[in-house]
Amino acid sequence: MANISVEGLSLYFPIIGVDSQSLKRYLKQVAIGGGIARRNTNSTHPLLVALRDVSLKLSAGDRLGLIGSNGSGKTTLLRCLAGAYTPDTGSVEVNGRIASLLDLSLGIDASATGLENIRIRGLVAGLTPKEIAAKTDEIAEFSGLGPFLAMPLKTYSSGMQARLAFATATSVEAEVLLMDEWIAVGDAEFRVQAHQRLTSLVERAHILVIASHDPNIIRSLCNKVMRMDHGIASEIVPVEQMDELMARPGLGITLG
């Protein structure tokens, strides 16, 4: 059974080329990260707290929306759940096949053909060569690129590349689906098809975690919501309480 367990997750990024005092002054003027870390380290660089002591538990049927301003830690948390970042402290445990719709360009090779990119992207998504082969015809048909699939991606328009990337990324049957904003690609006709395909993928997933600035997206897809603010996470509340959660004062920023 799919589930997610995060306990005391903190993540630090070293800041190269700036001293600690200068960074503190900068953070007092803008909303970014969670402050300067005070911890024992061999690093000579100041550390930006990207996430601070985040804990959450999700099980099958949960649809969690992440809200918060730019730089609040939403995407960073999604990347930790996807396994792209290793926690500096705490733990992240995700059980179930993951589909990460965070960066459609991940694994794309401009010098390779469309068909070759389907195989590359499939491997990046964790599919076996046999699974990729079984899905290739369906991906190719949905992309609508026809004979262009035999040509290198560098000959594609940006819209064609987006269609291929979307078709491949959404071909994975996910138990845990991670999304950074709702995806809309291609022309008007393809966007309708993409919306239907993405909606079906969300409905089949056991757990959904999506970050979005659009409250309507969160309300339509999610049954729970959590607010991120300067790398700090609120408690998880029912989506019906989202307006109240958004109206709360900031969760705070600590400069060590």
WOJO-V563678 format. One line per field, one symbol per residue. burial: b if it has 9 or more other ideal C-beta (glycine too) atoms within 8 Angstrom, else e. A space follows every 50 residues. Layout:
burial=???
This chain:
burial=ebbbbbebbbbbebbeeeeeeebbebbeeeeebbbbbeeeeeeeebbbbb bbebbbebbeebbbbbbbeeebbbbbbbbbbbeeeebeebbbebebbbbb bbebeebbbeebbbbbbbbbbbbebebeeebbeebbeebbebbebeebbe bebeebeebbbbbbbbbbbbbbebbbbbbbbbbebbeeebbebbbebbee bbeebbbbbbbbeebebbbebbebbbbbbbbbbbeebebebbeebbebee eebeee
